[in-house]
């Protein structure tokens, strides 16, 4: 029989979506294989880094405001609801990603940090925007 903690680690690593867990300070503590594929940073490069690693500069203030409010209140406005946002790949390329967020608590209910699941929807968003664009005239 597999050790439950090893099984948990394998499930998280094999999930199709990127899984990012950060502690209360916004330090990345968990980074699965899908995160590597999506964002381009290896686990060694991402673990221990601040979430700003993958947040475009123009979105950082809003991110941290929401992050701090969630930690303070113990609830998230977007908990469980997918939201479309932008993220940075290691190459510098900006991605459109769909994310869901949740707070992670200890057995006493104290907030330990936040977990996010993300998937790349760049192609879909660009296709939809191209379809809505007015035709170009020459």
C-alpha positions, 0 to 999 in steps of 0.5 A: 500500500502506498503511503498517503503522503506519497500518494498526495504528492503524486496526485498533485504532481500528475494533475493536468492543471498547474497547482501553486501553493503559497504561504501567508507571505506569498512565497511559493511552497508547492509547484507541480509539473503542470506549473513547470510546463505552463510558466517555464520555471523549474521547481528549483527556480520557483520554490521559495520565490515570491508570487511576483515571479508569475504576476505581470507588474501591472497586476501586482498591486491588485493581486496583493490587495486581494491576497491580503484581504483574503488572509485578513477576512478568511474568505475569498471573493473568487473562491472556487470560481474560475477567473481569467487573468494574465500571467508571465512565462519565464520567457517573458511571454504574457499568458492568458490563464484561467485560475481558481483559488482557495485558502488552505487552513490548518486543523484549527481553521487558521489560514496557512496560505493560498492554493491556485489551480491554473490552465493556459487559455491563451489560444482560446482568448486570442481566437475569440478576440480575433473573431470579434475584431472588426474586419480590416479595410484596405 
